[in-house]
Amino acid sequence: MNTATSVNLRKLQEQLDRKPLDEIAMLVQALTYGEMIELADAMWKVQPEGSAVTQENLPALLHRWSKSRSAPAVNGSQEPTSA
């Protein structure tokens, strides 16, 4: 059997079973109060000047905040770097 083309079924099933929103909720619950303040401050700073946060613009705000971070690639192969 050619190992280069073999598929790890357990890893594939884990990826299919992932629920990113649940993962985000767990990460937010694990934040310290100081980290929560830092997150809120960073998100506040990336909102467009003079615009209120609304249900309509919140997704774009979250996207801008995520792009402003120097986070590792989403593929999970890299460890987070400390600032």
N, C-alpha and C positions, 0 to 999 in steps of 0.2 A: 504494500500500500504506500502510495506517495504521501509523505507527511506534509509536504507543502500545500496540498489541497485538502487535507483533512479538516473537519470542522469540529470545534469543541461545542457539543450540543448543550452542555450545562451553561457555558458562557453565553451562548446564543439565547437560551431561555431566560437567563437573568436580564439580558438586554431587552428582550421583548416584554418582560414583566415590570420593567422600570416604570415608576410613576414620578416623573421629574417634579411635579408640583408638590407631592408628598415629601420628596427629598428636600426641596426648598423650605417647606414648613418646618421640617426637623432641624435644618441648619439654622433657621431664624430662632427657633426655640432654644438652641444651644448657645446663642449669642449672650455675652455679658451685657449688662446695662450700658457700659461704656461703648461696647461695639455697636449696640443698637443706636446710640446717640450718633456715633460716627457714620453709620449707614444712613440714618435720616439726614444728617448734615450733607453728606455727599450727594444724596438724591436731590435734596433741596437746591444744591448749587448747580445741578445740570438742567434744571427746568429753565425754559426760555424766560428771559427778562419780562416781568410784568404779567405773566400768565399764571392763572390759578391752576392747581392740580385738579383735574376732572376725570371722570370715568373714561372719557374719550381720549384724553392725552396721557393717561397714566401708563399704558403699554409703551408708548414712545419714550416716556421718561425713564422707565425701567430699562429699556434698550440702551438709551444714551448712558445711563449710569453703568451698565454692565460693560459697555465699550470703553468707558473712562478708566476702568480698573486694569491693572496689569496682570490679569489672571492667566493661568496656564491654559493650554489648548483643552477643548472640551472632550477630547478622546480619552481622557482619564489616565494616560500613560505618564503624565508628569505630576510631580508633587507640587503643592502650592509653595510659593516662595514667601518668606517673611519679609515685611517691610522694615 
